Amino acid sequence: METDRKSIRQTIDAEGFVICPTKGISMYPLLREGETLVRVEKTGERLKKYDAALFVRKNGELVLHRVLAVREGYYLFCGDNSVMYDRVEDGDVLGVMKGFYVAADGSYKSADDPEVLKYVADRWSDPAKRHIFTPEECGVTPAKSGSKAPIIRRIFPSEARLAADFPEILEHPKRRLIYTFGYWGKALKRKLHRR
């Protein structure tokens, strides 16, 4: 992973962009493993809310997720099909997604394409109503994805952390259920009620 990160960073620095395949289901249904290649470009300016960007997690993992909030010196990212978010320092962002290629027909969709913008607006207009697709719905079996079963980490940030990272959530009428969607909804609601 360290080599991938260095080579991708070097390519972006030298060429100004990199084209790489996507992996996983965290950006489903827009980006699909084995079906899409993303174009990530170096950016000299700060990211904007809802930009999709490539960053490096503290463990060295490369991730392409969407910016949910822009803060002083860092961003809060979440995948379109994810229930957890990452706090990412400015220096850990490698570049912004400018578009993606669909492998089946070689077509290219810009991140600014009206269809893509509509998808983003629909997906993020109300996080409490956002459907989270299961691996099966994404066409991924545990054997294919390399994991034994779907695992969700750190689903329940403390209310204090949510308040610090997303003060606007405290105003949301369903703030306690922000992360309880789709497939995992019932189990998560039960866990919330036990608190």
N, C-alpha and C positions, 0 to 999 in steps of 0.2 A: 504493500500500500504506500509506503514511504516513497518508493521509486515512481509509482504512478503519480503521486502528488507532485513530486519534483519535476517529472517530465511534463506534466500538464501545465504546471506553473511556468516552466521554461518555454514551452511552446506558446503559451499565451503572451509571455513577455517578448519573445522573439518575433512571432507572427502577428500578434494582436488578437488572435482567436484560436480556438481549438474545436474540433468536431469529434464528439465521443458518444458511444452508445449509452443508453440508460439501463439501469438495473433495479429490480425491485418494483413494489407496487405503491410506494408512497406518493407518487404524482399521478396515479391512475385517476381518471380515464384519459387525461390529456396525453401523458407520456406512458408508453407501454414497453416493457422489457422485450428485447428482441425485435421490436417493430419501429422504434424511433431512434434517431441520432440527433443530439442537441448541438447547436452552435452556440458556444460560450465566448463572449468577447470581453477583453479587458476594458474596464471603465475607469475614467479619471474622476468621475463625480460620485457622489453618494447615491446609493440605491433609493428607489421610491417604493412606497407601499404597493404590494402585489407584484413587484418584479420577482422573477424566478432567477435565482443565482446559485452558482457553485461555490461551496465553502468547505473548509476543513474542520471537522470536529476535533475536540481535544485529544481523542484517541487516534487521530490520523485518518479517520474515515472521510472519504470524499462524498459530499451530499449535495444534491440539487433540490432545493425547496423554495418556497415562496415567502417573501418578506411580509410579515403581518404588522410589524411596527418598526418605525425608525426612531432610534433613541440617540442620545449624545454618546458617540464612540462605539455603539454596538447596534445590532438589529435583533429582532425576534423573528425566527423562521418557523414555518410549519409546512409539511407536505400537504398537497391537495387531498390526499387520501390518508392522512395521518391524524392521530389524536394527541401527539405530544409536540412540544415546540422546543427549539434550541435558541439559546442566547449566544450570539456570534459577534466577536469583536471585529472591527473594521479590517484589521490586518489578516484575518482568516478568510476573507472573501477573495476568491480567485477571479471571478468574472460574472457577468450577467448573461442570462440566456437571451439571445436575440431572435431565436426561432428554432425550428426543428424540422428534420427530414423524416418523411414516412417511407420506410424501407420498401414496402410493397410496390409503390409506384414511383418512388424517387421525388415525389412532390415536396415542396418546401412551404412551411407556414411561418410567417413572421410572428413574433410575440405581440406586434402591434396590429395584426390582422383583426378586423372587426369580429370574426367568428371566435377567435381566441379571447379577445377582450370580453365578449358576451359570456363565454364559458367562465372566465374568472369572476365576472360580476355575479353570475348566477350561483357559482360555487361558494362564494364568500359573502353574499349579501346578508345571510343570517347563519353564523356558525352553528347555532343550536339545531338548525334544520338540515345541516350538511350530512348527506348519507356517506358512510364509510363502507367501502366495498370489501368483502371478504376475499381472501386469496382465491377461493373457488370462483367467485364472481369475476375475478381478474384473469381467470384461466391459468392460475398458478397452483400446482399441487405442492405440498410440503417437500416432496423429493426434488421437484424441479427448482424450487426456490432455495434449496439448500438448508432449510430449517425443518425441525421436527414438527413444529406446530406454530400457529401464529402467536407471537409474543408481543405484548404491549408493555413498554417500560415507562415508568414515571407518569402514569396516566393522571394521577391526582396531585398536581402541585398544591402546596398549601395555599390557603386563602391569602396569607400575607405575601407569598411570592406572586400570586396572580395579581394582587393589588399593586405590587411594585412594578411588575412587568406590563400589565394591561389594566391601567386604572379605569379604562372605559368599560371593562367587564363588570365592575361593581354596579354600574348603572343598568346593566342588561337584566330584564325581568327574570330570565332563566339562568342566572349566573352560576348556580350550583350544578347545572346540567350541561354546561358548555361543552364538556368532553364526553357526553353520553349520547352517542349516535349509533344508528344502524345496527350492525351485527352484535355489538357488545352492549347495546343499550340497557337491556334488562339486568344483566349481571352488574353493570356499573351502577345503575340506580340502586340496586339492593345494597351494594357496598357503600354508596353514599349515605343511604338511610341508616346504616349501622354506626356512622360516625357520631 
